[in-house]
Amino acid sequence: MKNVLILGATSDMAQAIAKKFAAEGWSLSLAALEPEMLETIAADLRIRSSAPVEAYPFNATDFESHAAFYASLKTKPDVVVAAFGYMSDQEKVRNDLADIRRTIDINFTGMATMLSVIADDFEKRGSGAIAAISSVAGDRGRQSNYIYGSAKAGLTVFLSGLRNRLARKGVHVMTVKPGFVRTKMTEGLELPGILTAEPEQVAKAVYKGLEKKRNMVYVLWMWRCIMLMIRHIPEFIFKKMGM
Ligand SMILES: NC(=O)c1ccc[n+]([C@@H]2O[C@H](COP(=O)([O-])OP(=O)(O)OC[C@H]3O[C@@H](n4cnc5c(N)ncnc54)[C@H](OP(=O)(O)O)[C@@H]3O)[C@@H](O)[C@H]2O)c1
């Protein structure tokens, strides 16, 4: 039975992804910051599916613990889905230095350190797949969200480089850019319905993308077109748009 390790397993998207993998007959290793919620999610999955479900404490910003965390897994994964992330209201806290650091530490540094440990193991084994959730916010810096966006831009480039390193080693790396998704992270934000996905749509897109060995997945196709246009607006116009 194949095993998937889900990092940030209490995220709304990650919970939908875990259900999808469980329904497809995979065993699950779930890792998250908050142990009580994690245990509730793991217990629910154990009832829903006959597949084994293990739960592990995991803190993305405890960088030094990442190698020991990975070594502690009872089953080494075939697939890793990295879903943890953090976004604050940047317009309110853009001069909060602790929040800037937290945003970069969780979305970029934590991803880079944890995925580097996993990449080494996958490279040695000559197999495995990594899917990590980045964001269209990383495609171009906007005044309203450039701190989170720059951390996700760093993650997107990191994943691109990792894919480049591992492509000839039998290891696949997939970047997921979900667009807007209705989750805890976007609670209270006014999201345009047509451009907003449900976590279950993300789960399907991640599962299918991994099956088809996609390099980059935009969950809703419109986002690929929107970001293509946004990336091509000349900077002298874009800077005056105040997006
Ligand atoms: N929702 C969107 O519109 C959207 C769009 C594009 C990309 N994304 C990305 O999609 C991913 C999933 O987010 P979501 O929308 O499902 O939001 P979410 O439900 O708020 O999930 C974020 C998860 O990250 C976890 N996390 C935060 N800090 C952590 C740390 N130090 N160590 C381990 N886990 C930590 C959170 O755990 P706690 O709750 O315990 O803090 C939470 O489970 C994130 O990477 C996010 O940036 C979201």
Ligand as a Chemical Component Dictionary entry (heavy atoms), coordinates in Angstrom:
data_LIG
# 
_chem_comp.id                   LIG 
_chem_comp.type                 NON-POLYMER 
_chem_comp.pdbx_formal_charge   0 
_chem_comp.three_letter_code    LIG 
# 
loop_
_chem_comp_atom.comp_id 
_chem_comp_atom.atom_id 
_chem_comp_atom.alt_atom_id 
_chem_comp_atom.type_symbol 
_chem_comp_atom.charge 
_chem_comp_atom.model_Cartn_x 
_chem_comp_atom.model_Cartn_y 
_chem_comp_atom.model_Cartn_z 
_chem_comp_atom.pdbx_ordinal 
LIG N1  N1  N 0  -6.974 29.718 0.804  1  
LIG C1  C1  C 0  -6.464 30.280 -0.273 2  
LIG O1  O1  O 0  -7.135 31.068 -0.978 3  
LIG C2  C2  C 0  -5.071 29.948 -0.704 4  
LIG C3  C3  C 0  -4.676 30.371 -1.982 5  
LIG C4  C4  C 0  -3.395 30.033 -2.423 6  
LIG C5  C5  C 0  -2.556 29.296 -1.632 7  
LIG N2  N2  N 1  -2.958 28.922 -0.373 8  
LIG C6  C6  C 0  -2.039 28.109 0.386  9  
LIG O2  O2  O 0  -2.644 26.846 0.579  10 
LIG C7  C7  C 0  -2.109 26.206 1.730  11 
LIG C8  C8  C 0  -3.224 25.684 2.621  12 
LIG O3  O3  O 0  -3.897 26.800 3.181  13 
LIG P1  P1  P 0  -5.457 26.808 3.524  14 
LIG O4  O4  O 0  -6.088 27.756 2.596  15 
LIG O5  O5  O -1 -5.951 25.398 3.615  16 
LIG O6  O6  O 0  -5.467 27.533 4.918  17 
LIG P2  P2  P 0  -5.510 26.992 6.415  18 
LIG O7  O7  O 0  -6.672 26.100 6.613  19 
LIG O8  O8  O 0  -5.388 28.207 7.259  20 
LIG O9  O9  O 0  -4.178 26.123 6.510  21 
LIG C9  C9  C 0  -2.918 26.616 6.856  22 
LIG C10 C10 C 0  -2.265 25.532 7.691  23 
LIG O10 O10 O 0  -0.891 25.832 7.910  24 
LIG C11 C11 C 0  -0.618 25.415 9.249  25 
LIG N3  N3  N 0  0.547  26.067 9.824  26 
LIG C12 C12 C 0  0.730  27.384 10.083 27 
LIG N4  N4  N 0  1.907  27.569 10.689 28 
LIG C13 C13 C 0  2.486  26.339 10.821 29 
LIG C14 C14 C 0  3.720  25.876 11.355 30 
LIG N5  N5  N 0  4.612  26.718 11.900 31 
LIG N6  N6  N 0  3.962  24.550 11.308 32 
LIG C15 C15 C 0  3.092  23.679 10.776 33 
LIG N7  N7  N 0  1.910  24.063 10.265 34 
LIG C16 C16 C 0  1.621  25.378 10.277 35 
LIG C17 C17 C 0  -1.862 25.824 10.018 36 
LIG O11 O11 O 0  -1.902 25.172 11.267 37 
LIG P3  P3  P 0  -2.602 25.926 12.527 38 
LIG O12 O12 O 0  -4.020 26.191 12.090 39 
LIG O13 O13 O 0  -2.452 24.963 13.645 40 
LIG O14 O14 O 0  -1.811 27.203 12.701 41 
LIG C18 C18 C 0  -2.949 25.376 9.050  42 
LIG O15 O15 O 0  -3.257 24.011 9.240  43 
LIG C19 C19 C 0  -1.194 27.257 2.382  44 
LIG O16 O16 O 0  0.137  27.019 1.999  45 
LIG C20 C20 C 0  -1.687 28.561 1.781  46 
LIG O17 O17 O 0  -0.681 29.548 1.806  47 
LIG C21 C21 C 0  -4.188 29.233 0.100  48 
# 
loop_
_chem_comp_bond.comp_id 
_chem_comp_bond.atom_id_1 
_chem_comp_bond.atom_id_2 
_chem_comp_bond.value_order 
_chem_comp_bond.pdbx_ordinal 
LIG N1  C1  SING 1  
LIG C1  O1  DOUB 2  
LIG C1  C2  SING 3  
LIG C2  C3  SING 4  
LIG C2  C21 DOUB 5  
LIG C3  C4  DOUB 6  
LIG C4  C5  SING 7  
LIG C5  N2  DOUB 8  
LIG N2  C6  SING 9  
LIG N2  C21 SING 10 
LIG C6  O2  SING 11 
LIG C6  C20 SING 12 
LIG O2  C7  SING 13 
LIG C7  C8  SING 14 
LIG C7  C19 SING 15 
LIG C8  O3  SING 16 
LIG O3  P1  SING 17 
LIG P1  O4  DOUB 18 
LIG P1  O5  SING 19 
LIG P1  O6  SING 20 
LIG O6  P2  SING 21 
LIG P2  O7  DOUB 22 
LIG P2  O8  SING 23 
LIG P2  O9  SING 24 
LIG O9  C9  SING 25 
LIG C9  C10 SING 26 
LIG C10 O10 SING 27 
LIG C10 C18 SING 28 
LIG O10 C11 SING 29 
LIG C11 N3  SING 30 
LIG C11 C17 SING 31 
LIG N3  C12 SING 32 
LIG N3  C16 SING 33 
LIG C12 N4  DOUB 34 
LIG N4  C13 SING 35 
LIG C13 C14 SING 36 
LIG C13 C16 DOUB 37 
LIG C14 N5  SING 38 
LIG C14 N6  DOUB 39 
LIG N6  C15 SING 40 
LIG C15 N7  DOUB 41 
LIG N7  C16 SING 42 
LIG C17 O11 SING 43 
LIG C17 C18 SING 44 
LIG O11 P3  SING 45 
LIG P3  O12 DOUB 46 
LIG P3  O13 SING 47 
LIG P3  O14 SING 48 
LIG C18 O15 SING 49 
LIG C19 O16 SING 50 
LIG C19 C20 SING 51 
LIG C20 O17 SING 52 
# 
